[in-house]
Amino acid sequence: MIDTIATKAVEQNAEILTDLAKKIWEHPETAFHEVKACEWTAEVLKNAGFDVEIGYVGMPTAIRATWGKGHPKIGFLGEYDALPGLSQKVSTKKEPVVCGAPGQGCGHNLLGVSCVGAALGMKAELEATGKEGTVVFYGCPAEEVLTGKAFMAREGAFADLDAAFSWHGSAKNMVSLGTMTGLNSAVFHFHGVTAHAGGDPQNGRSALDAVELMNVGANYLREHVTSDVRIHYVIKEGGTAPNIVPDNASVWYYVRALSREAVEDTYRRLVKIAEGAAHMTETELEIEFMGGCYNTLNPVVMTNMTHEVMEQIERPQWTDEEKAFAEALNEQSPQYEAIKAAGELEDGPLSTCVAPVSYENGYGSTDVGDVQHIVPCVQVMSATYNLAAPGHSWQITACAGMSIGMKGMLFGSKVMAAAAMKLADDPKLMEEVKEGWKKQMKGRTYKCPIPKEIPIPQP
């Protein structure tokens, strides 16, 4: 088993790290509003001897904290934003702390802190051995709206790194060579002319008609895109009463695909459909582009190395109380029977092993993909919630506020710290990682999907 200066340093800082994660859990803040989480995270890093910049690249809740000198320069990508409406107590029943309030339904109170732990671990080993290397922690806002790292990248972040690590809580301990989708997000606003729907409908130009025609066109488009494309929408505004022709209506779309090229091509066609709907209804179209992100690009050499490290680090030992808590959650999950039938619960309600490297594609999205198109970057995943927990659920919030989440978080810190030191110890491995990543990039360069004219959101 791996037991290094870096992994021991994570353990030595366990109380500081878990205290930070609990504070962020108790004060959930949504995308671009992570003021307290940013402040508290920066304070821990300052106390550990890092040079800390808050408000990095003009983003008020972004952090860049550095320690060391020279290469390799390794980045750790922390996040801390919560999800709207997922407030939840540490309970086996759905029981919000405050109804309708945000909560850590994706475990981001653990995510940023796990990366802090990895940064502290790598620093401790470099310092103790006198080896050259630079540790860089990034506090990355707004992952849940899939634009935080893209805004940062647009302003030049990450480009000076040799490699980077990200971490995310999961039902399993794993790394992946599969792909998660890239995405474009936009709201299509239609502006028409109001009129009395009964008295003088001929004078009205319905913005709602335009939205509905756009949606019909988008649904026909589904037949003529590649199978990896996902198109989903929600009507944001549709009028006030049936007898009033709506002069304003809007619909919010996500376009996803397994390549940036497919996202952009599908989005281009969706814009044409919107323009056609505006022509048919004699309404005006206004497009509010919300942002976008890249598909993930997992570097093969670095991913396989990280998997080997993960297998050699002692995994969390679950107590009877933790197992009972997880089992009670599993039994309430809509996925419980399917997961049970697949044999995934045979070893218990919580993951106890390291899964083989996954090659399965995922149809969610993350802005980690943007960083992965700038430098080699691996996302480590470790078990922080029950095996049957639905994604973005109250069950994940509950586990993220207790020992189950904290144990998985610290395990993730150790994996990243030990894997980072492998790169620091072996320049040939670092070069092999870079060369392999360049081949995967196939000569492409990163182009931020968010245009310069879109301002960085402010708290």
ZIBEL-V985733 format. One record per run of one state. SS is the DSSP state (H for helix, E for strand, C for the rest). FROM is the first residue (numbers start at 1). LEN is the number of residues. Records with the same first field share a line. If there is no record, write none. Layout:
BEGIN
SS: FROM-LEN / FROM-LEN
END
This chain:
BEGIN
C: 1-4 / 13-1 / 27-3 / 31-4 / 48-3 / 55-1 / 59-4 / 70-3 / 80-2 / 84-19 / 104-4 / 130-3 / 141-2 / 146-2 / 155-8 / 171-2 / 175-1 / 177-3 / 192-1 / 194-2 / 197-4 / 204-1 / 206-1 / 225-5 / 238-6 / 245-3 / 258-2 / 282-2 / 294-6 / 312-8 / 331-5 / 342-12 / 355-3 / 359-3 / 366-2 / 373-3 / 384-10 / 401-2 / 426-1 / 442-18
H: 5-8 / 14-13 / 35-13 / 56-3 / 108-22 / 143-3 / 148-7 / 201-3 / 207-18 / 260-22 / 300-12 / 320-11 / 336-6 / 368-5 / 394-7 / 403-23 / 427-15
E: 30-1 / 51-4 / 63-7 / 73-7 / 82-2 / 103-1 / 133-8 / 163-8 / 173-2 / 176-1 / 180-12 / 193-1 / 196-1 / 205-1 / 230-8 / 244-1 / 248-10 / 284-10 / 354-1 / 358-1 / 362-4 / 376-8
END
